[in-house]
């Protein structure tokens, strides 16, 4: 059973939601080539997420997105 958990964790993607606090409607490219739409971007690069977290005007939240395979395994 533990191998299924490890397998599911390996398939799950850690992602970061970057929010522009100072300009919530921002649409365009910002530092590191990150594309924002309506003041928000989703990235997978932890180093870049840390950069945004260290700079004023941005909020960073981490989440794990389940893949379609993960959802199918949960249904079993």
NUDO-243490 format. One line per field, with one value per residue (C-alpha): residue number from 1; residue in three letters; x, y, z. Coordinates in nm, 3 decimals. Layout:
BEGIN
resi <- (NUM ...)
resn <- (ALA ...)
u <- (X ...)
v <- (Y ...)
w <- (Z ...)
This chain:
BEGIN
resi <- (1 2 3 4 5 6 7 8 9 10 11 12 13 14 15 16 17 18 19 20 21 22 23 24 25 26 27 28 29 30 31 32 33 34 35 36 37 38 39 40 41 42 43 44 45 46 47 48 49 50 51 52 53 54 55 56 57 58 59 60 61 62 63 64 65 66 67 68 69 70 71 72 73 74 75 76)
resn <- (UNK UNK UNK UNK UNK UNK UNK UNK UNK UNK UNK UNK UNK UNK UNK UNK UNK UNK UNK UNK UNK UNK UNK UNK UNK UNK UNK UNK UNK UNK UNK UNK UNK UNK UNK UNK UNK UNK UNK UNK UNK UNK UNK UNK UNK UNK UNK UNK UNK UNK UNK UNK UNK UNK UNK UNK UNK UNK UNK UNK UNK UNK UNK UNK UNK UNK UNK UNK UNK UNK UNK UNK UNK UNK UNK UNK)
u <- (0.000 0.288 0.411 0.077 0.110 0.464 0.354 0.067 0.296 0.542 0.265 0.128 0.281 0.379 0.276 0.285 0.021 0.179 -0.054 0.033 -0.088 -0.008 -0.182 -0.452 -0.551 -0.199 -0.175 0.169 0.515 0.706 1.035 1.173 0.938 0.637 0.309 0.041 -0.328 -0.557 -0.288 -0.220 0.027 0.077 0.435 0.621 0.968 1.037 1.338 1.135 0.848 1.095 1.211 0.856 0.801 1.106 0.993 0.731 0.406 0.366 0.197 0.293 0.086 0.180 -0.057 -0.045 -0.244 -0.376 -0.337 -0.614 -0.435 -0.447 -0.819 -0.874 -0.676 -0.884 -1.199 -1.068)
v <- (0.000 0.236 0.211 0.341 0.643 0.710 0.667 0.912 1.163 1.137 1.210 1.509 1.837 2.096 2.435 2.792 3.061 3.407 3.701 4.063 4.250 4.597 4.550 4.279 4.330 4.293 4.100 4.051 3.905 3.977 3.866 3.536 3.535 3.451 3.519 3.683 3.703 3.918 3.953 3.582 3.322 2.951 2.822 2.502 2.653 2.664 2.893 3.148 3.120 3.199 3.506 3.640 3.561 3.770 4.078 4.326 4.339 3.964 3.684 3.320 3.017 2.654 2.379 2.031 1.964 1.612 1.460 1.272 0.946 1.033 1.096 0.763 0.576 0.735 0.596 0.237)
w <- (0.000 0.074 -0.286 -0.414 -0.187 -0.307 -0.668 -0.622 -0.453 -0.742 -0.996 -0.803 -0.913 -0.657 -0.789 -0.668 -0.714 -0.743 -0.685 -0.764 -0.454 -0.587 -0.924 -0.906 -1.270 -1.409 -1.737 -1.887 -1.837 -1.518 -1.362 -1.484 -1.782 -1.565 -1.748 -1.533 -1.615 -1.403 -1.135 -1.097 -1.227 -1.163 -1.174 -1.080 -1.028 -0.652 -0.691 -0.883 -0.634 -0.356 -0.548 -0.571 -0.202 -0.106 -0.300 -0.189 -0.384 -0.436 -0.243 -0.294 -0.199 -0.256 -0.363 -0.515 -0.828 -0.866 -1.209 -1.388 -1.300 -0.928 -0.948 -1.127 -0.858 -0.582 -0.745 -0.719)
